[in-house]
Amino acid sequence: MAKGQAQEREQIRTPLQNSRRQSNTKMKLTRCGKITLGILMMVIAAIVIGVLVYFIAYGKTPFYYHISFKVNNIDYDSKFQKSYSQEYMDLNKKIVSLMNETFHRSKLRRQYVTSHVVQVSQSRGKIVVHIVLKFKSCYKNNAAKFRDRIKITLYQKLMGNTGSLQIDSFSFKFSDIAMAMAENLLNTCCGRRTITPSGNKIVGGMNAEEGEWPWQASLQQDNVHRCGATLISNNWLVTAAHCFIEVNDPKNWNVSFGLLLSDPQTQRTIKDIIIHEHYHYPAHENDIAVVHMSSPVLYTSNIRRACLPEATFTFPPNSDAVVTGWGTLKHNGEIPNILQKGLVKIIDNKTCNSEAVYSGDITPGMLCAGFLKGRVDACQGDSGGPLVRENSKGIWFLAGIVSWGDECALPNKPGVYTRVTYYRDWIKSKTGL
């Protein structure tokens, strides 16, 4: 807005008029001064709040500790090795409750963050629990003193009332642990997610969120996405055999983790590719392979493994499952940069084998999922990726591996997956998992 020029006009003013003009000017200055002071105070307050927020969020240093002790009144059982077993979850609940009680009632309650049972071993038939503790403290320069306070507080508790747990206090061990390894152990449980967002949009799907499907991996040939895969341990992935029809030399492949293909969080080269011995292209049977990474990945809040179901595990027909991947959004379409997710229904093999659907092509080692009306389906580039289902305890199991289908999302042509339970023993024979 342009400024206009005002014409000056001489006026004879009395001293009273001049006095009033001066008074008005002072009033304006005073008001202006008050406004300026108010703004200044607001700026100072904002800076103070910002500093406090930064100090609270970032000013504290994380400290991690590994502790272990023997529990004399619990017999060891191999079920404790499975983080999704009821035995493991009940034990973890008791131990975490004990740790919470110990530190929430102490002077360390503001520094204590979390605890988790990361391993259960045995000694003379009884269990030995291994726990990771996480704290945050501003006293980085007094780490040794801080460590001693935690150790003494915990040891005193273990010497006293520990509820239903009969703890052998003489077996108590305490040590520091590096952050990366500690976070790996804290996130080692399979089938767990840090976020559980709502909504579902793969074909007919929608964008996933960071950390939503932390076991999803991208198999890349010469750094170009070719297939999906599922992380099942620090070292192993499971995928489809047909991903390696043209090239099966590990040197030509690498794997990446993260929400975006263009911005991977972690990458690894491939040491070995093991394809099912009885897979013969173009047949769809035995469409499974395991991939051994050259070096292990460390688990984080955004990189975790899916649970492998037992061979006897069943996934009921018409139950919900989720398929994820970076496949095309339509047949012969473009590959998205961001991971896609799609909610589908498991379809029983009898229905899928009907003449109107796949007319007897579905074998016991296959699993159908999708909708007979179409709408949501895996597509090109999703091959090898996971079809997962959540159990009643919120733990996700790998039900299928994206294998084949008639184009994408067509009516009466749902996606066909390699049934993981059918090949559970084969996976164990190759990976030991």
SULVENUR-V726685 format. One record per residue. N is the residue number from 1. RES is the residue in one letter. SS is DSSP state (helix for helix, strand for strand, loop for the rest). Layout:
n: (N & N)
res: (RES & RES)
ss: (SS & SS)
This chain:
n: (1 & 2 & 3 & 4 & 5 & 6 & 7 & 8 & 9 & 10 & 11 & 12 & 13 & 14 & 15 & 16 & 17 & 18 & 19 & 20 & 21 & 22 & 23 & 24 & 25 & 26 & 27 & 28 & 29 & 30 & 31 & 32 & 33 & 34 & 35 & 36 & 37 & 38 & 39 & 40 & 41 & 42 & 43 & 44 & 45 & 46 & 47 & 48 & 49 & 50 & 51 & 52 & 53 & 54 & 55 & 56 & 57 & 58 & 59 & 60 & 61 & 62 & 63 & 64 & 65 & 66 & 67 & 68 & 69 & 70 & 71 & 72 & 73 & 74 & 75 & 76 & 77 & 78 & 79 & 80 & 81 & 82 & 83 & 84 & 85 & 86 & 87 & 88 & 89 & 90 & 91 & 92 & 93 & 94 & 95 & 96 & 97 & 98 & 99 & 100 & 101 & 102 & 103 & 104 & 105 & 106 & 107 & 108 & 109 & 110 & 111 & 112 & 113 & 114 & 115 & 116 & 117 & 118 & 119 & 120 & 121 & 122 & 123 & 124 & 125 & 126 & 127 & 128 & 129 & 130 & 131 & 132 & 133 & 134 & 135 & 136 & 137 & 138 & 139 & 140 & 141 & 142 & 143 & 144 & 145 & 146 & 147 & 148 & 149 & 150 & 151 & 152 & 153 & 154 & 155 & 156 & 157 & 158 & 159 & 160 & 161 & 162 & 163 & 164 & 165 & 166 & 167 & 168 & 169 & 170 & 171 & 172 & 173 & 174 & 175 & 176 & 177 & 178 & 179 & 180 & 181 & 182 & 183 & 184 & 185 & 186 & 187 & 188 & 189 & 190 & 191 & 192 & 193 & 194 & 195 & 196 & 197 & 198 & 199 & 200 & 201 & 202 & 203 & 204 & 205 & 206 & 207 & 208 & 209 & 210 & 211 & 212 & 213 & 214 & 215 & 216 & 217 & 218 & 219 & 220 & 221 & 222 & 223 & 224 & 225 & 226 & 227 & 228 & 229 & 230 & 231 & 232 & 233 & 234 & 235 & 236 & 237 & 238 & 239 & 240 & 241 & 242 & 243 & 244 & 245 & 246 & 247 & 248 & 249 & 250 & 251 & 252 & 253 & 254 & 255 & 256 & 257 & 258 & 259 & 260 & 261 & 262 & 263 & 264 & 265 & 266 & 267 & 268 & 269 & 270 & 271 & 272 & 273 & 274 & 275 & 276 & 277 & 278 & 279 & 280 & 281 & 282 & 283 & 284 & 285 & 286 & 287 & 288 & 289 & 290 & 291 & 292 & 293 & 294 & 295 & 296 & 297 & 298 & 299 & 300 & 301 & 302 & 303 & 304 & 305 & 306 & 307 & 308 & 309 & 310 & 311 & 312 & 313 & 314 & 315 & 316 & 317 & 318 & 319 & 320 & 321 & 322 & 323 & 324 & 325 & 326 & 327 & 328 & 329 & 330 & 331 & 332 & 333 & 334 & 335 & 336 & 337 & 338 & 339 & 340 & 341 & 342 & 343 & 344 & 345 & 346 & 347 & 348 & 349 & 350 & 351 & 352 & 353 & 354 & 355 & 356 & 357 & 358 & 359 & 360 & 361 & 362 & 363 & 364 & 365 & 366 & 367 & 368 & 369 & 370 & 371 & 372 & 373 & 374 & 375 & 376 & 377 & 378 & 379 & 380 & 381 & 382 & 383 & 384 & 385 & 386 & 387 & 388 & 389 & 390 & 391 & 392 & 393 & 394 & 395 & 396 & 397 & 398 & 399 & 400 & 401 & 402 & 403 & 404 & 405 & 406 & 407 & 408 & 409 & 410 & 411 & 412 & 413 & 414 & 415 & 416 & 417 & 418 & 419 & 420 & 421 & 422 & 423 & 424 & 425 & 426 & 427 & 428 & 429 & 430 & 431 & 432 & 433)
res: (M & A & K & G & Q & A & Q & E & R & E & Q & I & R & T & P & L & Q & N & S & R & R & Q & S & N & T & K & M & K & L & T & R & C & G & K & I & T & L & G & I & L & M & M & V & I & A & A & I & V & I & G & V & L & V & Y & F & I & A & Y & G & K & T & P & F & Y & Y & H & I & S & F & K & V & N & N & I & D & Y & D & S & K & F & Q & K & S & Y & S & Q & E & Y & M & D & L & N & K & K & I & V & S & L & M & N & E & T & F & H & R & S & K & L & R & R & Q & Y & V & T & S & H & V & V & Q & V & S & Q & S & R & G & K & I & V & V & H & I & V & L & K & F & K & S & C & Y & K & N & N & A & A & K & F & R & D & R & I & K & I & T & L & Y & Q & K & L & M & G & N & T & G & S & L & Q & I & D & S & F & S & F & K & F & S & D & I & A & M & A & M & A & E & N & L & L & N & T & C & C & G & R & R & T & I & T & P & S & G & N & K & I & V & G & G & M & N & A & E & E & G & E & W & P & W & Q & A & S & L & Q & Q & D & N & V & H & R & C & G & A & T & L & I & S & N & N & W & L & V & T & A & A & H & C & F & I & E & V & N & D & P & K & N & W & N & V & S & F & G & L & L & L & S & D & P & Q & T & Q & R & T & I & K & D & I & I & I & H & E & H & Y & H & Y & P & A & H & E & N & D & I & A & V & V & H & M & S & S & P & V & L & Y & T & S & N & I & R & R & A & C & L & P & E & A & T & F & T & F & P & P & N & S & D & A & V & V & T & G & W & G & T & L & K & H & N & G & E & I & P & N & I & L & Q & K & G & L & V & K & I & I & D & N & K & T & C & N & S & E & A & V & Y & S & G & D & I & T & P & G & M & L & C & A & G & F & L & K & G & R & V & D & A & C & Q & G & D & S & G & G & P & L & V & R & E & N & S & K & G & I & W & F & L & A & G & I & V & S & W & G & D & E & C & A & L & P & N & K & P & G & V & Y & T & R & V & T & Y & Y & R & D & W & I & K & S & K & T & G & L)
ss: (loop & loop & loop & loop & loop & loop & loop & loop & loop & loop & loop & loop & loop & loop & helix & helix & helix & helix & helix & helix & helix & helix & helix & helix & helix & helix & helix & helix & helix & helix & helix & helix & helix & helix & helix & helix & helix & helix & helix & helix & helix & helix & helix & helix & helix & helix & helix & helix & helix & helix & helix & helix & helix & helix & helix & helix & helix & helix & loop & loop & strand & strand & strand & strand & strand & strand & strand & strand & strand & strand & strand & strand & strand & strand & strand & loop & loop & helix & helix & helix & helix & loop & loop & loop & loop & helix & helix & helix & helix & helix & helix & helix & helix & helix & helix & helix & helix & helix & helix & helix & helix & helix & helix & helix & loop & loop & loop & loop & loop & loop & loop & strand & strand & strand & strand & strand & strand & strand & strand & strand & strand & strand & strand & loop & loop & strand & strand & strand & strand & strand & strand & strand & strand & strand & strand & strand & strand & loop & loop & helix & helix & helix & helix & helix & helix & helix & helix & helix & helix & helix & helix & helix & helix & helix & helix & helix & helix & helix & helix & loop & loop & loop & loop & loop & loop & loop & strand & strand & strand & strand & strand & strand & strand & strand & strand & strand & loop & loop & helix & helix & helix & helix & helix & helix & helix & helix & loop & loop & loop & loop & loop & loop & loop & loop & loop & loop & loop & loop & loop & loop & loop & loop & strand & loop & loop & strand & strand & loop & loop & loop & loop & loop & loop & loop & loop & strand & strand & strand & strand & strand & strand & loop & loop & strand & strand & strand & strand & strand & strand & strand & strand & loop & loop & loop & loop & strand & strand & strand & strand & loop & helix & helix & helix & helix & loop & loop & loop & loop & loop & helix & helix & helix & strand & strand & strand & strand & strand & loop & loop & strand & loop & loop & loop & loop & loop & strand & strand & strand & strand & strand & strand & strand & strand & strand & strand & loop & loop & loop & loop & loop & loop & loop & loop & loop & loop & loop & loop & loop & strand & strand & strand & strand & strand & loop & loop & loop & loop & loop & loop & loop & loop & loop & loop & loop & loop & loop & strand & strand & loop & loop & loop & loop & loop & loop & loop & loop & loop & loop & loop & strand & strand & strand & strand & strand & strand & loop & loop & strand & loop & loop & loop & loop & loop & loop & strand & loop & loop & strand & loop & strand & strand & strand & strand & strand & strand & strand & strand & loop & helix & helix & helix & helix & loop & loop & loop & loop & loop & loop & loop & loop & loop & loop & loop & loop & loop & strand & strand & strand & strand & strand & loop & loop & loop & loop & loop & loop & strand & loop & loop & loop & loop & loop & loop & loop & loop & strand & strand & strand & strand & strand & loop & loop & loop & loop & loop & strand & strand & strand & strand & strand & strand & strand & strand & strand & loop & loop & loop & loop & loop & strand & loop & loop & strand & loop & strand & strand & strand & strand & strand & loop & helix & helix & helix & helix & helix & helix & helix & helix & helix & helix & helix & loop & loop)
